[in-house]
Amino acid sequence: MMMACFPVQVGKALHDTDIHIMTDNKLNGQSCDNISHKNESCCELTAKYWVWKNLRELYPDVKYIVLYHYRIFFAFHKSKAFYDFVSKNKDAISDYELNPEYIVIS
């Protein structure tokens, strides 16, 4: 199974700052179907809308799309966690009422 991960800068239509990653208002440098201008009230939903409307042009054979927002990503191995992940001990899975059967810990 092919996996592609990339960050998306949201609200790009509202700001001149360019951090040189995918934005929620362009596809391959061209305007595309987006709601980037609504980012102040919709937040990360502008990226989700962009994915819904445009991602298949980049990856036409994609079968599954998984979206991670920085506030909801967990890392259960501190040594493999980035600074903005929530690092927890493997035993803490039950604290979040997550089913360990569906958690991949590498």
N, C-alpha and C positions, 0 to 999 in steps of 0.2 A: 504494500500500500504506500503510495506517495504522500508525503506530508510537506506542506509549505507553511512556514510561519513568518509573519512580517508585522512590524508595528505600523499603525496608521495614525497620522497626526490629525486630530479632529478639530473642527472649527476653523479650518484654514481659510475659508471665505471671509472670515471676520478679522484675520490678522495677517500682517505682512511678514511675520517671522517664518523663515524657512529652515527647518531642521533636516532637510534632505532625506526624508523618508516618504513613503506612500501618504497621500493626503486624501481626505474625505470629499474632495471636490474635483479631482482629476483622475483620469485613467490614461496611463502612458503619456502624460503631459498634456492631454486634451481634456476639455470640459466634458463632463458626463452627467448622468442622472444622479443628483445628490440633494441633500438638505443641509449642507454644511453651514449655511447662513442661519440655521435654527439651533446651532450648538449651544448658545447661552441658555436655552430652555430645555433642550433635548439631550445634552451631554453626549455620552458614548453611543446613544442611539443613532447619531449621525453616521458613525462608522458602521454600525449594523445595517443601516439603510444602504450605505455605499456597497457593502458586501453583497447584500440581497440583489441589488440592481446591476452590479458591475463585475463581480468576481469571476463569473463564468467566462467572461471575455479573456481573462488572463489564464484561467484553468478550466477549459471547456469540459473535461472529463471528470471533474471533481465530484465525488459521491457524497462526502460529508463535509460540513463546515462547522468548526468549533470556534467559538469566540471566547477569549479570556480577557477579562477586565482586571486591571492591576489590583483592585480591591478584593477580588474573589479568588485569587490564585494561591494555593497552599503548596508549601514545600515541606516534606516530612524528613528531609535530610539536611541538617544545617550546613554541612560542607558543600552541598550542591545548590544552596539557596542564594539568590541575589539579594541585594540590600532591601528591595521593596517587596519581597515575598514575605508571607507570614510563615516563619519557621517554627515548626512544632515537632515534638517527639512523636514517633510512630504510634505510641499508645494514646495520643490525644485524638486520634481519628474518632473515637466514640464520643468525645466531647462535642463534636460537630454533627453528630447523628448521621455520619456518612457510612455507607455500606462498604466495608473493607474489601469485599468481593470485586468491587468496581474500581478500586484504587490501584494504580500501578506505581510501585515504589522501586526505583532502580538504584 
